[in-house]
Amino acid sequence: MKLSTLLGSACVLSALLRSTSAFAGCSIHNDTDWSFSVTSGNTSNQSVGSHSQTSIAPGKIVGKSKEGKTIGGFCKDGDKLEITNDHGVPVLMPK
């Protein structure tokens, strides 16, 4: 096998591995009427809309809605979380 072919294959493999790690995170489902601005890990201003599903960065989670409702917790890569409404209080829990 030629060295140039081997190096080209290594570059493609490296790019593929980096792109899949960029999509790693926590899946979060918001089953409430509130939208939250969330900071998790080293990423701020992540939007978790009402009645929606999205991914956020893994790590410590702090979220706040325009109405002053707050959520907090922690997630790691691959975790699935849900925000529910417990008598007017948003609760972040494993799904």
C-alpha positions in Angstrom: 0.0 0.0 0.0 1.3 3.4 -0.9 2.2 5.8 1.9 0.0 8.6 0.4 -3.0 6.2 0.4 -2.3 5.2 4.0 -2.0 8.9 5.1 -5.2 9.8 3.2 -7.1 7.0 4.8 -5.8 8.1 8.3 -7.0 11.7 7.7 -10.5 10.6 6.6 -10.8 8.3 9.6 -9.6 11.1 12.0 -12.1 13.5 10.5 -15.0 11.0 10.9 -14.1 10.3 14.5 -14.0 14.0 15.4 -17.3 14.7 13.7 -19.1 12.0 15.6 -17.8 13.2 19.0 -19.1 16.7 18.2 -22.7 15.2 18.3 -22.2 13.6 21.7 -24.3 15.0 24.5 -27.4 14.6 26.6 -30.8 14.2 25.1 -33.4 16.4 26.9 -37.1 16.4 26.5 -39.1 19.4 27.8 -42.7 18.4 28.6 -43.7 21.8 30.0 -45.1 25.0 28.7 -41.9 26.9 29.7 -38.8 27.4 27.5 -35.4 27.3 29.2 -32.1 28.9 28.4 -29.6 26.3 29.6 -25.9 26.3 30.5 -24.3 22.9 30.6 -20.7 21.8 30.6 -18.8 24.7 29.0 -21.7 25.7 26.7 -24.1 28.6 27.5 -27.3 29.9 25.9 -28.6 26.6 24.8 -32.3 26.7 24.1 -34.7 24.0 25.3 -38.1 25.0 24.0 -41.4 24.1 25.5 -42.7 20.6 24.4 -39.5 19.9 22.5 -36.6 17.5 22.3 -33.0 18.6 21.8 -29.4 17.8 22.8 -27.3 19.8 25.2 -23.6 19.6 26.2 -22.8 17.1 29.0 -21.9 18.5 32.4 -23.5 20.5 35.2 -26.9 21.9 34.0 -28.4 25.3 35.1 -31.5 26.5 33.3 -33.8 29.5 33.6 -37.1 30.4 31.9 -38.4 33.9 31.2 -41.0 33.3 33.9 -38.3 32.8 36.5 -38.6 29.0 36.7 -35.3 27.2 37.2 -33.9 23.7 36.6 -30.6 22.2 37.6 -28.8 18.9 37.5 -26.0 17.0 35.8 -25.7 14.8 32.8 -23.1 12.8 31.0 -22.7 11.7 27.3 -25.7 9.5 26.3 -28.0 10.4 29.2 -31.6 11.0 28.5 -33.4 13.6 30.6 -36.9 15.0 30.9 -38.3 18.2 32.3 -41.8 17.8 33.8 -44.2 20.1 35.5 -44.9 19.1 39.1 -47.7 21.4 40.3 -46.0 24.5 38.8 -42.5 23.5 39.6 -40.2 22.3 36.8 -38.4 19.0 37.6 -35.4 17.7 35.7 -35.2 13.9 35.9 -33.8 10.9 34.1 -36.1 9.6 31.4 
